Amino acid sequence: MTKSELRKIYLDRQKSLSEVGRKKKSLQIAERFFASFDLAKTKFLHIFLPIEKNGEIDTFIFIERLRRDFPKVVTVTSKVDFETMTLENRRFDSKTKFVANRWQTLEPANGEPIEIKRIDVCLAPLLGFDERGFRVGYGKGFYDKFLSECRQDCLKIGLSYFPAAAISDVQEFDVPLDFCVTPLTVLNFNE
């Protein structure tokens, strides 16, 4: 299927999850992530903040665990620059105030800008993905551009409620993930 077709299917599935189902799957994904990845040498971790209206994975579960168990890891998230249509990286912590942008995505109201080359691990949003690690996002290309600018050794990890699907229209500018974590497994696309 095309990304457009998959985007509609997976967005509908994601939105149809009950609050209890969403929380349960988010917890399973978080548990699998923390059991599978060694963050001892991670200095900067980029994490997306969930779009509630779209039923995205609750990444605040990850953020709480990072603060508790990995206090030396600096958490970074995106802020959209609507003039350039690019993502800026902003450091955030427990004192950071968040505001919703025009797409209802939470962003830090302030926060130190962090150069993309400093990021060691990126937890990327997606609606779907395929067996090669290519993502289906919301179609604006923000994260493909973002991921293409990350360091070669930056771990690019997708988080998904659902298993892989076949994508028929992967483009040359699409950037594959290194891993994807689902409630049931961790897929390694580098093997």
Backbone as a printed PyTorch tensor [residue, N CA C, xyz], in Angstrom:
tensor([[[ 0.8330, -1.1930,  0.0000],
         [ 0.0000,  0.0000,  0.0000],
         [ 0.8720,  1.2480,  0.0000]],

        [[ 0.2990,  2.3410, -0.4540],
         [ 1.0270,  3.6060, -0.4570],
         [ 1.0470,  4.1980,  0.9490]],

        [[ 1.9680,  5.1350,  1.1530],
         [ 2.0310,  5.8060,  2.4510],
         [ 0.7170,  6.5130,  2.7670]],

        [[ 0.1180,  7.1140,  1.7610],
         [-1.1550,  7.8240,  1.9550],
         [-2.2490,  6.8700,  2.4380]],

        [[-2.3320,  5.7010,  1.8270],
         [-3.3330,  4.7070,  2.2430],
         [-3.0480,  4.2060,  3.6540]],

        [[-1.7750,  3.8970,  3.9220],
         [-1.3920,  3.4170,  5.2550],
         [-1.6000,  4.4880,  6.3200]],

        [[-1.3120,  5.7350,  5.9640],
         [-1.4850,  6.8530,  6.8990],
         [-2.9320,  6.9060,  7.3970]],

        [[-3.8720,  6.7940,  6.4860],
         [-5.2940,  6.8410,  6.8650],
         [-5.6640,  5.6450,  7.7330]],

        [[-5.2590,  4.4550,  7.3260],
         [-5.5860,  3.2320,  8.0790],
         [-5.0320,  3.3030,  9.4990]],

        [[-3.7320,  3.6220,  9.6170],
         [-3.0940,  3.6010, 10.9350],
         [-3.5070,  4.7690, 11.8120]],

        [[-3.8000,  5.9110, 11.2220],
         [-4.3020,  7.0270, 12.0220],
         [-5.6770,  6.6700, 12.5930]],

        [[-6.5330,  6.0540, 11.7760],
         [-7.8500,  5.6180, 12.2690],
         [-7.6970,  4.5800, 13.3840]],

        [[-6.7950,  3.6170, 13.1910],
         [-6.5730,  2.5820, 14.2260],
         [-6.0550,  3.2020, 15.5160]],

        [[-5.1120,  4.1270, 15.3530],
         [-4.5140,  4.7800, 16.5210],
         [-5.5680,  5.5610, 17.2960]],

        [[-6.3810,  6.3260, 16.5720],
         [-7.4150,  7.1400, 17.2220],
         [-8.4950,  6.2820, 17.8650]],

        [[-8.6930,  5.0560, 17.3510],
         [-9.7590,  4.2090, 17.8810],
         [-9.3540,  3.4550, 19.1490]],

        [[-8.0760,  3.5300, 19.5240],
         [-7.6530,  2.8820, 20.7650],
         [-8.3150,  3.5710, 21.9560]],

        [[-8.7840,  2.7730, 22.9020],
         [-9.3440,  3.3650, 24.1220],
         [-8.2000,  3.9760, 24.9340]],

        [[-8.5260,  4.8370, 25.8620],
         [-7.5050,  5.4450, 26.7150],
         [-6.7590,  4.3610, 27.4980]],

        [[-7.4860,  3.3670, 27.9680],
         [-6.8740,  2.2570, 28.7100],
         [-5.9580,  1.4490, 27.7850]],

        [[-6.4300,  1.1680, 26.5660],
         [-5.6260,  0.4250, 25.5980],
         [-4.3710,  1.1800, 25.2040]],

        [[-4.5110,  2.4720, 25.0050],
         [-3.3680,  3.3150, 24.6430],
         [-2.3280,  3.3160, 25.7640]],

        [[-2.7840,  3.4680, 27.0000],
         [-1.8760,  3.5010, 28.1470],
         [-1.1600,  2.1570, 28.3010]],

        [[-1.9200,  1.0630, 28.1490],
         [-1.3320, -0.2790, 28.2840],
         [-0.2620, -0.5120, 27.2220]],

        [[-0.5690, -0.1950, 25.9660],
         [ 0.3980, -0.3910, 24.8770],
         [ 1.6080,  0.5370, 25.0400]],

        [[ 1.3750,  1.7580, 25.4860],
         [ 2.4810,  2.6950, 25.7150],
         [ 3.4200,  2.1630, 26.7920]],

        [[ 2.8470,  1.6040, 27.8570],
         [ 3.6610,  1.0170, 28.9330],
         [ 4.4590, -0.1780, 28.4220]],

        [[ 3.8360, -1.0210, 27.6070],
         [ 4.5300, -2.1820, 27.0440],
         [ 5.6910, -1.7450, 26.1600]],

        [[ 5.4680, -0.7280, 25.3510],
         [ 6.5230, -0.2220, 24.4610],
         [ 7.6610,  0.3680, 25.2910]],

        [[ 7.3200,  1.1240, 26.3220],
         [ 8.3480,  1.7160, 27.1950],
         [ 9.1590,  0.6240, 27.8840]],

        [[ 8.4960, -0.3850, 28.4240],
         [ 9.2000, -1.4820, 29.1020],
         [10.1580, -2.1820, 28.1400]],

        [[ 9.6860, -2.4580, 26.9360],
         [10.5060, -3.1290, 25.9350],
         [11.7020, -2.2450, 25.5470]],

        [[11.4670, -0.9420, 25.4030],
         [12.5520, -0.0200, 25.0670],
         [13.6260, -0.0320, 26.1530]],

        [[13.2360,  0.1740, 27.4030],
         [14.2250,  0.2700, 28.4820],
         [14.9320, -1.0610, 28.7270]],

        [[14.2840, -2.1830, 28.4240],
         [14.9120, -3.5010, 28.5800],
         [15.8770, -3.8080, 27.4230]],

        [[15.7290, -3.1120, 26.3000],
         [16.4830, -3.4550, 25.0910],
         [17.6480, -2.5360, 24.7610]],

        [[17.6560, -1.3260, 25.3000],
         [18.6830, -0.3570, 24.9140],
         [19.4610,  0.1140, 26.1370]],

        [[20.7840,  0.1090, 25.9970],
         [21.6770,  0.5700, 27.0440],
         [21.8860,  2.0690, 26.8660]],

        [[21.4070,  2.8450, 27.8020],
         [21.4980,  4.3030, 27.7020],
         [22.6450,  4.8790, 28.5290]],

        [[23.5280,  4.0120, 29.0070],
         [24.6210,  4.4520, 29.8850],
         [25.4970,  5.5310, 29.2580]],

        [[25.7180,  5.4570, 27.9340],
         [26.5920,  6.4340, 27.2730],
         [25.8080,  7.5200, 26.5510]],

        [[24.4940,  7.5070, 26.6880],
         [23.6490,  8.4990, 26.0220],
         [23.7090,  9.8180, 26.7760]],

        [[24.0360, 10.8810, 26.0560],
         [24.0520, 12.2170, 26.6560],
         [22.8050, 13.0010, 26.2730]],

        [[22.4230, 12.9360, 24.9840],
         [21.2660, 13.6860, 24.4890],
         [20.2930, 12.7250, 23.8100]],

        [[19.0600, 12.7070, 24.2950],
         [18.0140, 11.8520, 23.7320],
         [16.8660, 12.7270, 23.2550]],

        [[16.5740, 12.6350, 21.9630],
         [15.4440, 13.3640, 21.3780],
         [14.2050, 12.4830, 21.4870]],

        [[13.1070, 13.0770, 21.9640],
         [11.8570, 12.3310, 22.0970],
         [10.7030, 13.2150, 21.6360]],

        [[ 9.8000, 12.6250, 20.8740],
         [ 8.6260, 13.3870, 20.4450],
         [ 7.6100, 13.4430, 21.5780]],

        [[ 6.8390, 14.5100, 21.6180],
         [ 5.7480, 14.6330, 22.5860],
         [ 4.4580, 14.2230, 21.8840]],

        [[ 3.5970, 13.4530, 22.5580],
         [ 2.4250, 12.8950, 21.8740],
         [ 1.3840, 13.9330, 21.4880]],

        [[ 0.8060, 13.7250, 20.3100],
         [-0.3510, 14.5190, 19.8850],
         [-1.5720, 13.7780, 20.4200]],

        [[-2.1390, 14.3040, 21.4810],
         [-3.2420, 13.6240, 22.1830],
         [-4.4250, 13.3410, 21.2710]],

        [[-4.8080, 14.3070, 20.4430],
         [-5.9950, 14.1320, 19.5900],
         [-5.8110, 12.9980, 18.5850]],

        [[-4.5460, 12.6320, 18.3090],
         [-4.2670, 11.5420, 17.3790],
         [-4.0050, 10.2180, 18.0900]],

        [[-4.0960, 10.2240, 19.4160],
         [-3.9090,  8.9940, 20.1750],
         [-2.4900,  8.4450, 20.1330]],

        [[-1.5030,  9.3260, 19.9620],
         [-0.1220,  8.8600, 19.8610],
         [ 0.3610,  8.2080, 21.1560]],

        [[ 1.4190,  7.4460, 21.0250],
         [ 2.0390,  6.7680, 22.1690],
         [ 2.3710,  7.7990, 23.2340]],

        [[ 2.0770,  7.4550, 24.4750],
         [ 2.3030,  8.3650, 25.5980],
         [ 3.7800,  8.3630, 25.9620]],

        [[ 4.5280,  9.2690, 25.3840],
         [ 5.9690,  9.3200, 25.6340],
         [ 6.3100,  9.9720, 26.9770]],

        [[ 5.3130, 10.5230, 27.6640],
         [ 5.5970, 11.0550, 29.0030],
         [ 5.9800,  9.9210, 29.9480]],

        [[ 5.5420,  8.6990, 29.6560],
         [ 5.9710,  7.5200, 30.4200],
         [ 7.4850,  7.3540, 30.2920]],

        [[ 8.0080,  7.5220, 29.0820],
         [ 9.4420,  7.4200, 28.8410],
         [10.1770,  8.5420, 29.5700]],

        [[ 9.6360,  9.7400, 29.4630],
         [10.2800, 10.9160, 30.0610],
         [10.3900, 10.7630, 31.5730]],

        [[ 9.3240, 10.3030, 32.2250],
         [ 9.3620, 10.0900, 33.6870],
         [10.4280,  9.0700, 34.0630]],

        [[10.5010,  7.9850, 33.3020],
         [11.4920,  6.9380, 33.5910],
         [12.9050,  7.4560, 33.3420]],

        [[13.1100,  8.2220, 32.2850],
         [14.4290,  8.7980, 32.0240],
         [14.8550,  9.6940, 33.1800]],

        [[13.9490, 10.5280, 33.6560],
         [14.2830, 11.4310, 34.7700],
         [14.6270, 10.6520, 36.0290]],

        [[13.9040,  9.5700, 36.2720],
         [14.1040,  8.7760, 37.4840],
         [15.3680,  7.9160, 37.3980]],

        [[15.5290,  7.1780, 36.2950],
         [16.5930,  6.1780, 36.2000],
         [17.8410,  6.6400, 35.4460]],

        [[17.7080,  7.6920, 34.6500],
         [18.8340,  8.1790, 33.8390],
         [18.9210,  9.7030, 33.9400]],

        [[19.1420, 10.2320, 35.1400],
         [19.1060, 11.6880, 35.3260],
         [20.1810, 12.4490, 34.5480]],

        [[21.2250, 11.7640, 34.0900],
         [22.2750, 12.4500, 33.3210],
         [21.9140, 12.6030, 31.8480]],

        [[20.8850, 11.8870, 31.3930],
         [20.4590, 12.0020, 29.9980],
         [19.6830, 13.3070, 29.8280]],

        [[20.1160, 14.1270, 28.8820],
         [19.4390, 15.3840, 28.5860],
         [18.3340, 15.0880, 27.5720]],

        [[17.0980, 15.4540, 27.9250],
         [15.9780, 15.2240, 27.0130],
         [15.7840, 16.4530, 26.1320]],

        [[15.5320, 16.1430, 24.8510],
         [15.3900, 17.1620, 23.8130],
         [14.1180, 16.8350, 23.0420]],

        [[13.3770, 17.8540, 22.6420],
         [12.2080, 17.6190, 21.7970],
         [12.1520, 18.6780, 20.6960]],

        [[11.1830, 18.5240, 19.8300],
         [11.0790, 19.3940, 18.6490],
         [10.2320, 20.6270, 18.9030]],

        [[10.6100, 21.6750, 18.1970],
         [ 9.8060, 22.8850, 18.1070],
         [ 9.7720, 23.2250, 16.6220]],

        [[ 8.5730, 23.3830, 16.0670],
         [ 8.4410, 23.6400, 14.6310],
         [ 8.7270, 25.1090, 14.3340]],

        [[ 9.6060, 25.3240, 13.3610],
         [ 9.8290, 26.6650, 12.8380],
         [ 8.9390, 26.7640, 11.5960]],

        [[ 7.8050, 27.4450, 11.7210],
         [ 6.8240, 27.4960, 10.6400],
         [ 7.2850, 28.3540,  9.4610]],

        [[ 8.2930, 29.2090,  9.6640],
         [ 8.8230, 29.9990,  8.5440],
         [ 9.6600, 29.1390,  7.6120]],

        [[10.5190, 28.2860,  8.2080],
         [11.3980, 27.4330,  7.3980],
         [10.8360, 26.0240,  7.2270]],

        [[ 9.7530, 25.7240,  7.9490],
         [ 9.1430, 24.3890,  7.9450],
         [10.1760, 23.3130,  8.3070]],

        [[10.9200, 23.6010,  9.3730],
         [11.9070, 22.6580,  9.8890],
         [11.6960, 22.4820, 11.3910]],

        [[12.3570, 21.4890, 11.9510],
         [12.2950, 21.2380, 13.3850],
         [13.5330, 21.8070, 14.0610]],

        [[13.3220, 22.5030, 15.1660],
         [14.4140, 22.9360, 16.0240],
         [14.4340, 21.9860, 17.2110]],

        [[15.5940, 21.7640, 17.7890],
         [15.7130, 20.9080, 18.9680],
         [15.8270, 21.7790, 20.1990]],

        [[14.9820, 21.4970, 21.1860],
         [15.0170, 22.2690, 22.4270],
         [15.1520, 21.3340, 23.6230]],

        [[16.0810, 21.6810, 24.4830],
         [16.2600, 20.9540, 25.7380],
         [15.0510, 21.2300, 26.6220]],

        [[14.6130, 20.2240, 27.3820],
         [13.5370, 20.4540, 28.3370],
         [13.7750, 19.6180, 29.5920]],

        [[13.1700, 20.0580, 30.6850],
         [13.2680, 19.3300, 31.9520],
         [11.9480, 19.4820, 32.6960]],

        [[11.9340, 19.1060, 33.9510],
         [10.6860, 19.1030, 34.7280],
         [10.1160, 20.5040, 34.9490]],

        [[10.9260, 21.5430, 34.7560],
         [10.4550, 22.9160, 34.9610],
         [ 9.9630, 23.5740, 33.6730]],

        [[10.1760, 22.9160, 32.5520],
         [ 9.8230, 23.4910, 31.2520],
         [ 8.3130, 23.6250, 31.1040]],

        [[ 7.8850, 24.7590, 30.6100],
         [ 6.4750, 24.9890, 30.2710],
         [ 6.2860, 24.6070, 28.8050]],

        [[ 5.1720, 23.9250, 28.5190],
         [ 4.8700, 23.5230, 27.1510],
         [ 3.6430, 24.2840, 26.6580]],

        [[ 3.6580, 24.5990, 25.3730],
         [ 2.5140, 25.2490, 24.7300],
         [ 2.1670, 24.4630, 23.4690]],

        [[ 0.9020, 24.5020, 23.0760],
         [ 0.4760, 23.8220, 21.8480],
         [ 0.6910, 24.7520, 20.6670]],

        [[ 1.3090, 24.2270, 19.5980],
         [ 1.4640, 25.0350, 18.3920],
         [ 0.1730, 24.9660, 17.5680]],

        [[ 0.1900, 25.5110, 16.3640],
         [-1.0390, 25.5780, 15.5600],
         [-1.5530, 24.2070, 15.1470]],

        [[-0.7100, 23.1590, 15.2450],
         [-1.1450, 21.7930, 14.9310],
         [-1.5200, 21.0250, 16.2030]],

        [[-1.5470, 21.7350, 17.3330],
         [-1.8590, 21.1420, 18.6390],
         [-0.7820, 20.1760, 19.1220]],

        [[ 0.4320, 20.3730, 18.6390],
         [ 1.5790, 19.6100, 19.1210],
         [ 2.2120, 20.3990, 20.2540]],

        [[ 2.5010, 19.7300, 21.3790],
         [ 3.1510, 20.4120, 22.4920],
         [ 4.6080, 20.7000, 22.1470]],

        [[ 5.0490, 21.8880, 22.5310],
         [ 6.4300, 22.3100, 22.3200],
         [ 6.9040, 23.0720, 23.5530]],

        [[ 8.2230, 23.0590, 23.8070],
         [ 8.7370, 23.8680, 24.9150],
         [ 8.5220, 25.3520, 24.6210]],

        [[ 8.0170, 26.0840, 25.5960],
         [ 7.8340, 27.5280, 25.4340],
         [ 9.1950, 28.2270, 25.4090]],

        [[10.1560, 27.6020, 26.0470],
         [11.5230, 28.1190, 26.0660],
         [12.4440, 26.9080, 25.9630]],

        [[13.6300, 27.0130, 26.4020],
         [14.5390, 25.8730, 26.3770],
         [15.7200, 26.1270, 25.4700]],

        [[16.8610, 25.6980, 25.9410],
         [18.1110, 25.8910, 25.2140],
         [18.0780, 25.1330, 23.8830]],

        [[18.4180, 25.8020, 22.7770],
         [18.5300, 25.0910, 21.4970],
         [19.6930, 24.0940, 21.5640]],

        [[19.4730, 22.9140, 21.0140],
         [20.5020, 21.8720, 20.9890],
         [20.8000, 21.5250, 19.5340]],

        [[22.0680, 21.5770, 19.1790],
         [22.4870, 21.2520, 17.8160],
         [22.1760, 19.7820, 17.5280]],

        [[21.6440, 19.5090, 16.3580],
         [21.2070, 18.1620, 15.9850],
         [22.3440, 17.1460, 16.0670]],

        [[23.5530, 17.5530, 15.8000],
         [24.7000, 16.6300, 15.8160],
         [25.0500, 16.1510, 17.2200]],

        [[24.4620, 16.7510, 18.2400],
         [24.7310, 16.3260, 19.6150],
         [23.8230, 15.1740, 20.0520]],

        [[22.7810, 14.9030, 19.2900],
         [21.7920, 13.8890, 19.6790],
         [22.3560, 12.4860, 19.4580]],

        [[22.2660, 11.6590, 20.5070],
         [22.7790, 10.2830, 20.4710],
         [21.6890,  9.2750, 20.1230]],

        [[20.4720,  9.5380, 20.5960],
         [19.3270,  8.6430, 20.3710],
         [18.1370,  9.5090, 20.0000]],

        [[17.3980,  9.0780, 18.9740],
         [16.1800,  9.7880, 18.5780],
         [15.0110,  8.8170, 18.6040]],

        [[14.0010,  9.1120, 19.4200],
         [12.7520,  8.3570, 19.4210],
         [11.7980,  9.1030, 18.5070]],

        [[11.5310,  8.5050, 17.3520],
         [10.7950,  9.1800, 16.2830],
         [ 9.3320,  8.7350, 16.2390]],

        [[ 8.4260,  9.6700, 15.9670],
         [ 7.0090,  9.3150, 15.8390],
         [ 6.7420,  8.6740, 14.4800]],

        [[ 5.7090,  7.8700, 14.4170],
         [ 5.2950,  7.2830, 13.1580],
         [ 3.8770,  6.7630, 13.2970]],

        [[ 3.2340,  6.5840, 12.1630],
         [ 1.9270,  5.9320, 12.1290],
         [ 2.0920,  4.4700, 11.7470]],

        [[ 3.0520,  4.1840, 10.8840],
         [ 3.3470,  2.8280, 10.4520],
         [ 4.7830,  2.7460,  9.9870]],

        [[ 5.2280,  1.5120,  9.7020],
         [ 6.5970,  1.3060,  9.2290],
         [ 6.6280, -0.0100,  8.4580]],

        [[ 7.7310, -0.2110,  7.7170],
         [ 7.8450, -1.4670,  6.9720],
         [ 9.0150, -2.3000,  7.4890]],

        [[ 9.2130, -3.4630,  6.9040],
         [10.2350, -4.4230,  7.3400],
         [11.6630, -3.9280,  7.1200]],

        [[11.8230, -2.8380,  6.3700],
         [13.1620, -2.2760,  6.1310],
         [13.4330, -1.0830,  7.0460]],

        [[12.4310, -0.6600,  7.8200],
         [12.6190,  0.4560,  8.7420],
         [12.1490,  1.7940,  8.2230]],

        [[11.4990,  1.8160,  7.0590],
         [10.9670,  3.0850,  6.5600],
         [ 9.6600,  3.4020,  7.2660]],

        [[ 9.4580,  4.6820,  7.5580],
         [ 8.3200,  5.1530,  8.3450],
         [ 7.2060,  5.7050,  7.4590]],

        [[ 6.0080,  5.6560,  8.0200],
         [ 4.8810,  6.4270,  7.4920],
         [ 4.5750,  7.4430,  8.5770]],

        [[ 4.7980,  8.7160,  8.2670],
         [ 4.4930,  9.7830,  9.2150],
         [ 3.2210, 10.4870,  8.7850]],

        [[ 3.1220, 11.7560,  9.1330],
         [ 1.9190, 12.5260,  8.7990],
         [ 1.9930, 13.1700,  7.4150]],

        [[ 3.1100, 12.9790,  6.7040],
         [ 3.1830, 13.4190,  5.3230],
         [ 3.8330, 14.7640,  5.0790]],

        [[ 4.3250, 15.4220,  6.1110],
         [ 4.9490, 16.7370,  5.9280],
         [ 6.4640, 16.6420,  5.7060]],

        [[ 7.0650, 15.4870,  6.0150],
         [ 8.4900, 15.2800,  5.7890],
         [ 9.4100, 15.8470,  6.8550]],

        [[ 8.8500, 16.3440,  7.9690],
         [ 9.6800, 16.9460,  9.0140],
         [10.7140, 15.9660,  9.5610]],

        [[10.2510, 14.7740,  9.9300],
         [11.1750, 13.8390, 10.5710],
         [12.1380, 13.2040,  9.5760]],

        [[11.7670, 13.0540,  8.3130],
         [12.7370, 12.5480,  7.3400],
         [13.8910, 13.5360,  7.1950]],

        [[13.5660, 14.8220,  7.1220],
         [14.6220, 15.8420,  7.0360],
         [15.4560, 15.8340,  8.3160]],

        [[14.7680, 15.7800,  9.4530],
         [15.4400, 15.7560, 10.7530],
         [16.3860, 14.5570, 10.8510]],

        [[15.8790, 13.3520, 10.5380],
         [16.6880, 12.1340, 10.6500],
         [17.8650, 12.1450,  9.6890]],

        [[17.6980, 12.7760,  8.5310],
         [18.7940, 12.8390,  7.5520],
         [19.9350, 13.7190,  8.0450]],

        [[19.6630, 14.6060,  8.9910],
         [20.6790, 15.5170,  9.5130],
         [21.3410, 15.0030, 10.7880]],

        [[20.8180, 13.8980, 11.3400],
         [21.4170, 13.3140, 12.5410],
         [22.7810, 12.7120, 12.2040]],

        [[23.6190, 12.5620, 13.2150],
         [24.9060, 11.8900, 13.0320],
         [24.6790, 10.4710, 12.5320]],

        [[25.6420,  9.9370, 11.8350],
         [25.5680,  8.5630, 11.3210],
         [25.3470,  7.5610, 12.4490]],

        [[25.9820,  7.7930, 13.6140],
         [25.8840,  6.8410, 14.7180],
         [24.7320,  7.1410, 15.6820]],

        [[23.9090,  8.1230, 15.3740],
         [22.7210,  8.4030, 16.1960],
         [21.7370,  7.2520, 16.0030]],

        [[21.2700,  6.6610, 17.1030],
         [20.2870,  5.5750, 17.0170],
         [18.9230,  6.1720, 16.7150]],

        [[18.3410,  5.7560, 15.5990],
         [17.0210,  6.2290, 15.1820],
         [16.0140,  5.1140, 15.4840]],

        [[15.1600,  5.3620, 16.4670],
         [14.2540,  4.3280, 16.9670],
         [12.8130,  4.8060, 16.8330]],

        [[12.0120,  4.0310, 16.1210],
         [10.5910,  4.3210, 16.0070],
         [ 9.8200,  3.6180, 17.1190]],

        [[ 8.6860,  4.1780, 17.4690],
         [ 7.7890,  3.5800, 18.4700],
         [ 6.4480,  3.3750, 17.7860]],

        [[ 5.9240,  2.1470, 17.8350],
         [ 4.6980,  1.8460, 17.1130],
         [ 3.7810,  0.9230, 17.9080]],

        [[ 2.4860,  1.2220, 17.8720],
         [ 1.4920,  0.3240, 18.4490],
         [ 1.3510, -0.9500, 17.6280]],

        [[ 1.6480, -0.8560, 16.3310],
         [ 1.2580, -1.8790, 15.3690],
         [ 2.4680, -2.5490, 14.7190]],

        [[ 2.2830, -3.7590, 14.1480],
         [ 3.3830, -4.4300, 13.4470],
         [ 3.6620, -3.7720, 12.0940]],

        [[ 4.7250, -4.2370, 11.4490],
         [ 5.1410, -3.6880, 10.1570],
         [ 4.1070, -3.9520,  9.0700]],

        [[ 4.1010, -3.0650,  8.0840],
         [ 3.2430, -3.2020,  6.8950],
         [ 4.1230, -2.9580,  5.6700]],

        [[ 3.6520, -3.3400,  4.4970],
         [ 4.4250, -3.1030,  3.2750],
         [ 4.1280, -1.7020,  2.7430]],

        [[ 5.1930, -0.9290,  2.4710],
         [ 5.0550,  0.4140,  1.8970],
         [ 5.5090,  0.3280,  0.4380]],

        [[ 4.6300,  0.6890, -0.4820],
         [ 4.9370,  0.5440, -1.9130],
         [ 5.6050,  1.7620, -2.5370]],

        [[ 5.6010,  2.8920, -1.8360],
         [ 6.1230,  4.1140, -2.4610],
         [ 7.2130,  4.8080, -1.6380]],

        [[ 8.2110,  4.0390, -1.1870],
         [ 9.3530,  4.6250, -0.4840],
         [10.1030,  5.5170, -1.4690]],

        [[10.4890,  6.7000, -1.0040],
         [11.1950,  7.6830, -1.8440],
         [12.6830,  7.7170, -1.4900]],

        [[13.4920,  8.2830, -2.3710],
         [14.9370,  8.3300, -2.1350],
         [15.3030,  9.1970, -0.9350]],

        [[14.4450, 10.1420, -0.5650],
         [14.7500, 11.0100,  0.5790],
         [14.2590, 10.4200,  1.9040]],

        [[13.5340,  9.2990,  1.8800],
         [13.0760,  8.6590,  3.1140],
         [14.2740,  8.0690,  3.8540]],

        [[14.3100,  8.2600,  5.1620],
         [15.4230,  7.7910,  5.9830],
         [14.9480,  6.6160,  6.8260]],

        [[15.5840,  5.4490,  6.7010],
         [15.1510,  4.3030,  7.4990],
         [15.5710,  4.4370,  8.9610]],

        [[14.7820,  3.8240,  9.8120],
         [15.1060,  3.7340, 11.2340],
         [16.1470,  2.6420, 11.4360]],

        [[16.7850,  2.6570, 12.5940],
         [17.6720,  1.5620, 12.9830],
         [16.8740,  0.4580, 13.6800]],

        [[15.8670,  0.8820, 14.4620],
         [15.0410, -0.0490, 15.2340],
         [13.6090,  0.4670, 15.2790]],

        [[12.6830, -0.4290, 15.5830],
         [11.3220, -0.0190, 15.9190],
         [10.8550, -0.8750, 17.0830]],

        [[10.2670, -0.2290, 18.0780],
         [ 9.7740, -0.9120, 19.2720],
         [ 8.2530, -0.9330, 19.2140]],

        [[ 7.6860, -2.1290, 19.3450],
         [ 6.2360, -2.3070, 19.3960],
         [ 5.9010, -2.9340, 20.7490]],

        [[ 4.6340, -3.0980, 21.0820],
         [ 4.3000, -3.7490, 22.3570],
         [ 4.8420, -5.1800, 22.4550]],

        [[ 5.0640, -5.8380, 21.3240],
         [ 5.4480, -7.2470, 21.3380],
         [ 6.8960, -7.5400, 20.9960]],

        [[ 7.6030, -6.5940, 20.3500],
         [ 8.9490, -6.9110, 19.8920],
         [ 9.7780, -5.6580, 19.6330]],

        [[11.0660, -5.8820, 19.4250],
         [11.9870, -4.8380, 18.9580],
         [12.5620, -5.3330, 17.6450]],

        [[12.3420, -4.5870, 16.5820],
         [12.8780, -4.9650, 15.2750],
         [14.1690, -4.2030, 15.0160]],

        [[15.1910, -4.9280, 14.5720],
         [16.4900, -4.3510, 14.2540],
         [16.6170, -4.3500, 12.7330]],

        [[16.6970, -3.1730, 12.1340],
         [16.7630, -3.0580, 10.6780],
         [18.1820, -3.0460, 10.1390]],

        [[19.1560, -3.1630, 11.0260],
         [20.5670, -3.1610, 10.6190],
         [21.1380, -4.5670, 10.4650]],

        [[20.3480, -5.5770, 10.7610],
         [20.8440, -6.9610, 10.6880],
         [20.7510, -7.4900,  9.2830]]])
